[in-house]
Amino acid sequence: NAGVTQTPKFQVLKTGQSMTLQCAQDMNHNSMYWYRQDPGMGLRLIYYSASEGTTDKGEVPNGYNVSRLNKREFSLRLESAAPSQTSVYFCASRRLAGRKIHEQYFGPGTRLTVT
Amino acid sequence: KNQVEQSPQSLIILEGKNCTLQCNYTVSPFSNLRWYKQDTGRGPVSLTIMTFSENTKSNGRYTATLDADTKQSSLHITASQLSDSASYICVVNSNTGNQFYFGTGTSLTVIP
């Protein structure tokens, strides 16, 4: 049981390049999330997927797109990277069922630098 | 505006000592409050989740308190260890489901 996995762990892009960050979870969770973490700021939600087949914008969606490929996988795409997108990106997942409160599990993060 | 504020921003303590981290929030409607531990270069890991009706919750040497009336929470660490060195993040989940509001964290350093 690997939990939440992310690839790659590190990436350097030049301005204007594109890339896709991959995330997968093996806990059969229905909700998945993409966050970015910048120095001096709390984690900010980019996009989330409440269930397979649905995606919604979070607090900072501009410049990003997402795909919920299946229940396990949720990818984040940068179409034209900008230096402002230099950050650490975390994927998370949790089970969302009824009124019970469930933990949110985070992946190890992807450190992205855009030059 | 929904906000989560943590204090202090950073803290250095001697191994074996206790410490208390603070979290104030203005999130409404409130569902639950979570404390996470984030080691350098790793993702956050959940320590506790507290609902409106819970005042205190413990997880080993970590004890979280919640005062929903004053919208304050604290995380008390007892008999600190070097491995407690990390960032501790307070997160409030709104009743609207997928809205999580993150504090900026308290960076704790435990020195021998």
Boltz contact constraints between the chains, C-beta under 6 A:
constraints:
  - contact:
      token1: [A, 42]
      token2: [B, 102]
      max_distance: 6.0
  - contact:
      token1: [A, 42]
      token2: [B, 103]
      max_distance: 6.0
  - contact:
      token1: [A, 42]
      token2: [B, 104]
      max_distance: 6.0
  - contact:
      token1: [A, 43]
      token2: [B, 102]
      max_distance: 6.0
  - contact:
      token1: [A, 48]
      token2: [B, 98]
      max_distance: 6.0
  - contact:
      token1: [A, 90]
      token2: [B, 43]
      max_distance: 6.0
  - contact:
      token1: [A, 101]
      token2: [B, 32]
      max_distance: 6.0
  - contact:
      token1: [A, 101]
      token2: [B, 49]
      max_distance: 6.0
  - contact:
      token1: [A, 103]
      token2: [B, 46]
      max_distance: 6.0
  - contact:
      token1: [A, 106]
      token2: [B, 43]
      max_distance: 6.0
  - contact:
      token1: [A, 106]
      token2: [B, 44]
      max_distance: 6.0
  - contact:
      token1: [A, 107]
      token2: [B, 43]
      max_distance: 6.0
  - contact:
      token1: [A, 108]
      token2: [B, 42]
      max_distance: 6.0
  - contact:
      token1: [A, 108]
      token2: [B, 43]
      max_distance: 6.0
  - contact:
      token1: [A, 109]
      token2: [B, 43]
      max_distance: 6.0
